[in-house]
Amino acid sequence: MRGQQKAECDVHAPWMATLGVALLAVTELSRAALPAEPFWQSRDNPQRETSVSVQLPPGIKVVPTELEGPVFADEQGMTLYIWPQQQLRNGNLGDRRNSGVSTCDDTIYRETSGLMSPYPPGYLLPDLDKRRSCEQLWKPKLAPADAKPVGNWTLIERESGEMQWAYDGLPLYTSDRDREPGDVLAGTKSIIVGEQGAARFPIGPAADIPPELEVMPFRTGHLLITNKGYSVYSSDADAPNQSNCNKECLKDWAPVAAPQIAKPHGEWSIIERSPGIRQWTFRGKPLYTYRIEKRTRSMMGSDNPGWHNVFTQRAYSPPSEFTIQDSRIGQVLADASGKTIYLYHCNDDALDQQSCDSPESPQQYRLAICGNFDPKVCQVTFPYVKARSGAKADSALWSVIEIDPNTGNRALPGQRGAISVWAYRDRPVYTYGEDEKPGDVNGDNFGEFNGARNGFKAFWLRDDYRDNAMGISLKDITGR
């Protein structure tokens, strides 16, 4: 893998020189204060993604969220999730669309399934005395006895005889990981790493965008792309609903065309560049694609001064002491000293595919990967990112939690030896002991299946030379 990574770097060496110069200003800013642009938005910015209007059953509502955009929620505001069937190495797991059956039940699985290599079937799972069933972790969203289907909302009958809501043919659940209304801690629509098992996803209404465009959820926000996958940009040189991109500008930038039958709506307007030539604008900004750009889901066009990727919404800024660092293939989030921050990914191999990457889950998987089951070795290999007393972030995605470093579990109140660490979506973040200088990402892909199945991944902000494609999206799985 290290050889492959070096080869990638060598192939793109000329691009790296350009990228380093273009991003120098951002890196310099990060040493003094973490900038909102180009990755996040200020709390003073109220812009949020709007969604199309859909029929809702009684007791279901749409709530805005910081990372996932509008999601469906129950009466208490708790996010609703789906578990779509996904192809694993040796079979499928999850709910099959329109089957009328929920595969998440009250069975407590004790053994590995063998569906995800390298685990053979029949091995005992850790912490069996604490293990709960899928139904306990993912409570079915039950419907009243007199409920009726409405729109894309249908009903399935569980083995208990109770009726459960389904949306677009997939059963709906809430998660025990979410504690407050608006929490989305148990899954994400953002691009996720492959090989991680059969994941759950929050579900919500479609974004209110023209049919020629799509929204691609990333860790920093919802990137606007064309239906061919190319990024959409705006220019500081334009006036509200007026394009100043002409002649020489148009050699590199292509206006996003609005069909003759298209009509303005909501935050979307149309300007006429010349008779019969119409261009989409979003929030008053004319939209373009970058003709030079050959990669999809890219941010390379924003390296041109005055040009920006367009987001329907972005997350708020992470902890202010964090920095942005240039790495061999893009940019990463780093701690105050410039050391790359890593996220840990883990799903077990039982038939209900429980996650094992939070402080409440079994730590044996992580301890095996980072220290051969020795927590002291793990604290050297992948040390926690410690937080100062009273530290907070603008983004609700970031929090400070108390960890027992000898177990990896959440510490008890007042526990001796506990440490305060930064957590992203309620999961601790780490640095890597063998990263020597800012921008090093030597711990990326550390673990099973290049760190995707059970291991560590760098907190990429820009993954320029792999199409920002560190994994798969919900659309890649469901085709919708």
C-alpha positions as CSV (number, residue, x, y, z in Angstrom):
1,M,0.0,0.0,0.0
2,R,2.8,2.4,0.9
3,G,4.3,1.8,-2.6
4,Q,1.0,2.4,-4.2
5,Q,0.6,5.7,-2.3
6,K,4.1,6.8,-3.4
7,A,3.3,5.9,-7.0
8,E,0.1,8.1,-6.8
9,C,2.2,10.9,-5.5
10,D,4.8,10.6,-8.2
11,V,2.3,10.5,-11.0
12,H,0.7,13.7,-9.9
13,A,3.9,15.5,-8.8
14,P,3.4,18.5,-11.3
15,W,-0.2,18.9,-9.9
16,M,1.1,18.8,-6.4
17,A,3.4,21.8,-7.0
18,T,0.5,23.8,-8.3
19,L,-1.7,22.7,-5.5
20,G,0.9,23.7,-2.9
21,V,1.2,27.2,-4.3
22,A,-2.6,27.7,-4.7
23,L,-3.4,26.6,-1.2
24,L,-0.5,28.4,0.6
25,A,-2.8,31.2,1.7
26,V,-5.3,28.8,3.3
27,T,-2.5,27.0,5.1
28,E,-1.1,30.3,6.4
29,L,-4.6,31.3,7.6
30,S,-5.0,28.0,9.5
31,R,-1.9,28.7,11.6
32,A,-3.5,31.8,13.0
33,A,-7.2,31.0,13.0
34,L,-9.2,28.2,11.3
35,P,-10.9,29.8,8.3
36,A,-14.5,29.1,7.4
37,E,-13.8,29.1,3.6
38,P,-13.6,27.0,1.7
39,F,-14.8,24.1,3.9
40,W,-17.3,25.4,6.5
41,Q,-19.7,28.2,7.1
42,S,-20.0,30.6,10.0
43,R,-22.7,30.3,12.5
44,D,-23.8,33.7,11.4
45,N,-24.6,32.2,8.0
46,P,-28.2,30.9,8.1
47,Q,-28.2,29.2,4.7
48,R,-29.5,25.6,4.8
49,E,-30.4,23.2,2.2
50,T,-34.1,23.3,1.2
51,S,-36.0,20.1,0.2
52,V,-38.9,19.3,-2.0
53,S,-42.3,19.1,-0.3
54,V,-43.5,15.5,0.4
55,Q,-46.5,14.0,2.0
56,L,-46.0,13.0,5.6
57,P,-47.9,10.6,7.8
58,P,-49.2,11.9,11.2
59,G,-46.3,12.0,13.7
60,I,-43.5,12.3,11.1
61,K,-41.8,15.6,10.4
62,V,-38.8,17.1,8.6
63,V,-36.0,18.6,10.7
64,P,-32.9,20.4,9.5
65,T,-29.5,19.0,10.5
66,E,-26.0,20.4,10.4
67,L,-24.4,17.7,8.2
68,E,-27.1,15.7,6.7
69,G,-29.5,18.4,5.6
70,P,-33.2,17.9,6.1
71,V,-34.1,14.5,7.5
72,F,-37.2,12.7,8.5
73,A,-37.8,12.5,12.3
74,D,-40.4,11.1,14.7
75,E,-42.7,13.0,17.0
76,Q,-39.8,13.8,19.4
77,G,-37.5,14.9,16.6
78,M,-35.4,11.8,16.6
79,T,-33.8,11.0,13.2
80,L,-35.2,8.1,11.1
81,Y,-32.8,5.7,9.4
82,I,-32.9,3.0,6.8
83,W,-30.8,-0.2,6.5
84,P,-30.7,-0.9,2.7
85,Q,-29.5,-4.3,1.6
86,Q,-25.8,-4.1,0.7
87,Q,-23.4,-6.4,-1.0
88,L,-20.7,-7.8,1.3
89,R,-17.8,-10.0,0.2
90,N,-19.7,-13.3,0.8
91,G,-23.3,-12.3,0.7
92,N,-25.9,-9.5,1.3
93,L,-27.2,-8.0,4.5
94,G,-29.8,-5.3,5.3
95,D,-33.5,-4.8,4.3
96,R,-34.5,-5.6,0.8
97,R,-36.6,-2.8,-0.8
98,N,-40.3,-3.6,-1.1
99,S,-39.9,-7.0,0.6
100,G,-42.4,-6.0,3.3
101,V,-40.0,-7.5,5.9
102,S,-37.7,-5.9,8.5
103,T,-34.6,-8.0,9.1
104,C,-33.7,-6.1,12.2
105,D,-35.3,-8.2,15.0
106,D,-34.8,-9.2,18.7
107,T,-32.2,-11.9,18.0
108,I,-28.9,-11.5,19.9
109,Y,-26.2,-12.9,17.7
110,R,-23.3,-14.6,19.3
111,E,-21.0,-15.5,16.4
112,T,-19.4,-14.0,13.3
113,S,-21.3,-14.6,10.1
114,G,-18.4,-15.0,7.7
115,L,-19.9,-12.5,5.3
116,M,-17.0,-10.1,5.7
117,S,-13.5,-11.5,5.2
118,P,-11.2,-12.2,6.9
119,Y,-13.4,-13.4,9.7
120,P,-14.6,-17.0,9.2
121,P,-18.1,-17.8,10.5
122,G,-18.6,-19.2,13.9
123,Y,-16.2,-17.2,16.1
124,L,-17.6,-15.8,19.3
125,L,-18.3,-12.1,19.3
126,P,-16.8,-9.9,22.1
127,D,-18.7,-8.7,25.2
128,L,-21.5,-11.2,24.8
129,D,-22.8,-10.4,28.3
130,K,-23.4,-6.8,27.2
131,R,-24.5,-7.4,23.6
132,R,-28.0,-6.2,22.6
133,S,-30.2,-7.1,19.7
134,C,-30.6,-5.1,16.5
135,E,-34.1,-4.2,17.6
136,Q,-32.8,-2.8,20.9
137,L,-30.2,-0.7,19.1
138,W,-32.4,0.3,16.2
139,K,-36.0,0.8,17.5
140,P,-38.5,0.3,14.7
141,K,-40.6,3.3,13.9
142,L,-44.0,1.8,14.8
143,A,-47.2,3.1,13.3
144,P,-50.6,3.5,15.0
145,A,-53.1,0.7,14.5
146,D,-55.2,2.9,12.3
147,A,-52.4,4.2,10.1
148,K,-52.8,4.3,6.4
149,P,-50.2,4.5,3.6
150,V,-49.6,8.0,2.2
151,G,-47.4,9.0,-0.7
152,N,-44.1,7.0,-0.5
153,W,-44.9,6.0,3.1
154,T,-46.1,2.3,3.4
155,L,-46.6,-0.1,6.3
156,I,-45.0,-3.5,7.0
157,E,-46.1,-6.0,9.7
158,R,-43.5,-7.2,12.1
159,E,-43.4,-10.7,13.6
160,S,-45.0,-9.2,16.8
161,G,-48.0,-8.1,14.7
162,E,-47.1,-4.4,15.1
163,M,-47.0,-2.2,12.1
164,Q,-43.8,-0.4,11.1
165,W,-43.4,2.6,8.8
166,A,-41.4,2.2,5.7
167,Y,-40.3,4.9,3.2
168,D,-39.7,4.2,-0.4
169,G,-40.0,0.5,0.4
170,L,-37.5,0.4,3.2
171,P,-38.3,0.0,7.0
172,L,-37.6,2.9,9.3
173,Y,-35.8,3.0,12.6
174,T,-34.5,5.3,15.3
175,S,-31.1,4.8,16.9
176,D,-30.1,4.5,20.6
177,R,-26.9,6.5,19.6
178,D,-29.0,9.7,19.2
179,R,-29.8,11.4,22.5
180,E,-31.2,14.8,21.5
181,P,-33.6,15.9,18.8
182,G,-31.7,16.6,15.6
183,D,-28.8,14.2,16.5
184,V,-27.6,12.1,13.5
185,L,-24.8,10.1,15.3
186,A,-25.7,6.6,14.1
187,G,-25.1,7.0,10.3
188,T,-24.4,9.5,7.6
189,K,-25.3,10.1,3.9
190,S,-21.8,11.5,3.4
191,I,-19.3,9.5,1.4
192,I,-18.2,6.6,3.6
193,V,-15.4,4.2,3.4
194,G,-16.0,1.0,1.4
195,E,-15.7,-2.5,2.9
196,Q,-17.1,-1.2,6.2
197,G,-20.1,-3.6,6.2
198,A,-23.8,-3.0,5.9
199,A,-24.2,0.6,7.2
200,R,-27.3,2.5,8.2
201,F,-28.2,5.8,6.7
202,P,-30.4,8.8,7.8
203,I,-33.3,9.3,5.3
204,G,-35.0,12.5,4.3
205,P,-36.7,14.4,1.4
206,A,-34.8,15.1,-1.8
207,A,-33.0,18.4,-2.1
208,D,-34.9,21.1,-3.9
209,I,-32.5,21.4,-6.9
210,P,-33.0,21.5,-10.7
211,P,-33.0,18.0,-12.4
212,E,-29.8,18.8,-14.2
213,L,-27.9,19.0,-10.9
214,E,-27.3,16.7,-7.9
215,V,-26.1,17.1,-4.3
216,M,-23.1,15.1,-3.1
217,P,-22.8,14.9,0.7
218,F,-19.3,15.3,2.0
219,R,-17.9,15.5,5.5
220,T,-17.8,19.3,5.3
221,G,-21.2,19.9,3.6
222,H,-23.4,19.2,0.5
223,L,-21.5,19.9,-2.7
224,L,-23.4,20.9,-5.8
225,I,-22.5,18.8,-8.8
226,T,-23.9,18.2,-12.3
227,N,-25.7,15.0,-13.1
228,K,-22.5,13.8,-14.7
229,G,-20.6,14.4,-11.4
230,Y,-18.7,17.5,-12.2
231,S,-18.5,20.3,-9.6
232,V,-20.4,23.5,-9.9
233,Y,-18.7,26.9,-9.2
234,S,-19.5,30.5,-8.6
235,S,-17.4,33.6,-9.3
236,D,-16.7,36.7,-7.1
237,A,-16.6,38.7,-10.3
238,D,-20.3,38.3,-10.9
239,A,-23.0,40.6,-9.6
240,P,-26.3,39.2,-8.1
241,N,-28.1,37.3,-10.9
242,Q,-25.7,38.8,-13.5
243,S,-22.8,37.0,-15.1
244,N,-19.6,38.9,-15.9
245,C,-17.9,35.8,-17.3
246,N,-17.4,36.5,-21.1
247,K,-14.9,36.0,-23.9
248,E,-11.6,34.9,-22.2
249,C,-13.4,33.7,-19.1
250,L,-15.6,31.4,-21.1
251,K,-12.6,29.5,-22.5
252,D,-12.2,27.9,-19.0
253,W,-15.7,28.2,-17.5
254,A,-18.9,26.8,-18.9
255,P,-22.2,28.3,-17.7
256,V,-24.6,25.7,-16.3
257,A,-27.4,25.8,-18.9
258,A,-31.0,26.0,-17.9
259,P,-33.4,24.3,-20.3
260,Q,-36.0,26.4,-22.1
261,I,-38.8,24.7,-20.1
262,A,-37.1,25.4,-16.7
263,K,-38.7,27.9,-14.4
264,P,-37.2,29.8,-11.4
265,H,-38.3,28.6,-8.0
266,G,-37.1,29.1,-4.4
267,E,-33.4,29.9,-4.3
268,W,-33.0,29.1,-8.0
269,S,-33.2,31.8,-10.8
270,I,-32.4,31.9,-14.5
271,I,-30.6,34.6,-16.4
272,E,-30.5,35.0,-20.1
273,R,-26.9,35.4,-21.4
274,S,-28.1,36.0,-24.9
275,P,-31.3,35.3,-26.8
276,G,-32.2,31.7,-26.0
277,I,-29.1,31.0,-23.9
278,R,-30.2,30.6,-20.3
279,Q,-28.0,30.0,-17.2
280,W,-28.9,28.8,-13.7
281,T,-28.2,30.9,-10.7
282,F,-28.3,29.8,-7.0
283,R,-28.9,32.3,-4.2
284,G,-28.1,35.0,-6.8
285,K,-24.8,33.5,-8.0
286,P,-24.5,32.4,-11.6
287,L,-23.3,28.8,-11.9
288,Y,-20.4,27.3,-14.0
289,T,-18.4,24.2,-14.5
290,Y,-14.6,24.2,-15.0
291,R,-13.8,23.1,-18.5
292,I,-10.3,22.1,-17.6
293,E,-11.5,19.8,-14.8
294,K,-11.3,16.1,-15.8
295,R,-12.2,14.7,-12.4
296,T,-15.6,14.5,-10.8
297,R,-16.5,15.7,-7.3
298,S,-13.5,18.0,-7.4
299,M,-12.4,21.2,-5.7
300,M,-9.6,22.0,-8.1
301,G,-11.5,24.8,-9.7
302,S,-11.6,26.7,-6.4
303,D,-7.9,27.1,-6.5
304,N,-8.4,29.8,-9.1
305,P,-8.6,33.2,-7.2
306,G,-12.2,34.4,-6.9
307,W,-13.8,31.0,-7.8
308,H,-15.6,28.8,-5.2
309,N,-17.3,25.4,-5.1
310,V,-21.0,25.8,-4.4
311,F,-22.6,24.1,-1.4
312,T,-26.3,23.9,-0.6
313,Q,-25.2,24.0,3.0
314,R,-22.0,23.4,5.0
315,A,-21.2,22.3,8.5
316,Y,-19.9,24.8,11.1
317,S,-16.2,25.0,11.9
318,P,-14.5,22.4,14.0
319,P,-12.4,23.3,17.1
320,S,-10.6,26.6,16.6
321,E,-7.2,25.2,17.6
322,F,-7.3,22.7,14.7
323,T,-5.5,23.5,11.5
324,I,-5.6,22.6,7.8
325,Q,-2.6,20.9,6.3
326,D,-1.5,20.1,2.8
327,S,-0.7,16.4,2.3
328,R,0.5,14.3,-0.5
329,I,-2.8,14.2,-2.3
330,G,-4.9,17.0,-0.9
331,Q,-5.8,18.6,2.5
332,V,-6.5,17.2,5.9
333,L,-7.7,18.4,9.2
334,A,-5.0,18.5,11.8
335,D,-4.4,19.3,15.5
336,A,-2.8,22.5,16.8
337,S,0.7,21.2,16.1
338,G,-0.2,20.2,12.5
339,K,-0.5,16.4,13.1
340,T,-3.2,14.8,10.9
341,I,-6.4,13.8,12.7
342,Y,-7.7,10.3,12.1
343,L,-11.1,8.7,12.4
344,Y,-11.6,5.1,13.4
345,H,-14.1,2.9,11.4
346,C,-15.5,-0.5,12.6
347,N,-18.5,-2.8,12.0
348,D,-18.5,-6.3,13.5
349,D,-19.3,-9.3,11.3
350,A,-22.5,-10.4,13.0
351,L,-25.7,-10.7,10.9
352,D,-27.0,-7.4,12.4
353,Q,-23.7,-5.6,11.6
354,Q,-23.3,-3.6,14.8
355,S,-20.9,-0.7,14.8
356,C,-17.8,-1.0,17.0
357,D,-16.3,2.5,16.6
358,S,-17.8,4.3,19.6
359,P,-16.7,4.4,23.3
360,E,-19.9,2.4,24.1
361,S,-19.0,-0.5,21.8
362,P,-16.5,-3.3,22.3
363,Q,-13.0,-2.1,22.1
364,Q,-11.3,-5.4,21.3
365,Y,-11.3,-4.7,17.5
366,R,-9.6,-1.3,17.9
367,L,-7.1,-2.6,20.5
368,A,-6.2,-5.5,18.2
369,I,-5.5,-3.2,15.3
370,C,-3.5,-0.4,17.1
371,G,-1.7,-2.3,19.8
372,N,-2.1,-6.1,19.7
373,F,-4.6,-5.8,22.5
374,D,-2.3,-3.6,24.6
375,P,-4.0,-0.3,25.4
376,K,-0.6,1.3,26.3
377,V,0.7,0.5,22.9
378,C,-2.4,2.0,21.3
379,Q,-1.9,5.2,23.2
380,V,1.4,5.5,21.4
381,T,0.4,4.3,18.0
382,F,-2.9,6.3,17.8
383,P,-3.0,8.7,20.7
384,Y,-6.2,10.5,21.5
385,V,-6.5,14.2,20.6
386,K,-6.8,15.8,24.0
387,A,-9.0,18.8,24.6
388,R,-8.3,21.6,27.0
389,S,-10.7,22.3,29.9
390,G,-13.9,24.0,28.8
391,A,-13.1,23.7,25.0
392,K,-16.0,23.9,22.6
393,A,-16.5,24.1,18.8
394,D,-18.9,26.1,16.7
395,S,-20.0,22.8,15.2
396,A,-22.3,20.5,17.1
397,L,-20.6,17.6,15.3
398,W,-17.6,18.1,17.6
399,S,-17.7,17.6,21.4
400,V,-15.4,16.9,24.3
401,I,-15.9,13.5,26.0
402,E,-14.2,11.8,29.0
403,I,-12.4,8.6,28.1
404,D,-10.7,5.9,30.2
405,P,-7.5,5.4,28.1
406,N,-6.9,2.0,29.5
407,T,-10.2,0.6,28.2
408,G,-11.2,3.0,25.4
409,N,-14.7,3.2,27.0
410,R,-16.4,6.4,28.2
411,A,-15.2,7.2,31.7
412,L,-17.4,7.3,34.7
413,P,-18.1,10.7,36.3
414,G,-15.1,11.7,38.4
415,Q,-13.1,8.6,37.3
416,R,-9.4,8.8,38.2
417,G,-7.1,8.8,35.2
418,A,-9.8,9.8,32.7
419,I,-8.8,12.2,29.9
420,S,-10.8,14.8,28.0
421,V,-10.6,14.1,24.3
422,W,-12.1,15.6,21.1
423,A,-14.8,13.5,19.5
424,Y,-16.4,13.8,16.0
425,R,-20.0,12.7,15.9
426,D,-19.5,11.2,19.4
427,R,-16.4,9.1,18.4
428,P,-12.9,10.0,19.6
429,V,-10.4,11.3,17.1
430,Y,-6.7,10.4,17.0
431,T,-3.3,11.4,15.7
432,Y,-0.7,8.8,14.5
433,G,2.6,8.3,16.4
434,E,4.7,7.9,13.2
435,D,3.6,11.1,11.6
436,E,6.7,13.3,11.9
437,K,5.7,16.6,10.3
438,P,2.6,18.6,9.4
439,G,0.8,17.0,6.5
440,D,2.1,13.5,7.1
441,V,-0.6,10.9,6.6
442,N,1.3,7.7,7.4
443,G,-1.6,6.4,9.5
444,D,-4.1,6.6,6.6
445,N,-5.5,3.2,5.6
446,F,-4.1,1.6,8.8
447,G,-6.0,-1.6,9.5
448,E,-8.1,-4.3,7.7
449,F,-8.9,-3.7,4.1
450,N,-6.8,-0.5,4.0
451,G,-8.4,0.7,7.2
452,A,-11.9,0.6,5.9
453,R,-13.2,-2.6,7.4
454,N,-11.6,-2.0,10.8
455,G,-9.1,0.7,11.1
456,F,-8.0,4.3,10.7
457,K,-8.6,6.9,8.0
458,A,-7.2,10.5,7.8
459,F,-9.8,13.2,8.2
460,W,-9.6,14.3,4.6
461,L,-11.0,17.7,3.6
462,R,-9.8,17.5,0.0
463,D,-8.9,14.3,-1.7
464,D,-7.9,15.9,-5.0
465,Y,-6.4,13.1,-6.9
466,R,-9.0,10.4,-6.1
467,D,-12.1,12.4,-7.1
468,N,-12.8,13.1,-3.4
469,A,-14.0,9.4,-3.5
470,M,-12.7,8.0,-0.3
471,G,-15.6,5.6,-0.4
472,I,-19.2,5.2,-1.4
473,S,-22.4,7.3,-0.9
474,L,-26.0,6.3,-0.2
475,K,-26.8,6.8,-3.9
476,D,-24.0,4.5,-4.9
477,I,-25.6,1.8,-2.8
478,T,-29.3,2.3,-3.5
479,G,-29.1,3.9,-7.0
480,R,-31.5,6.6,-5.8
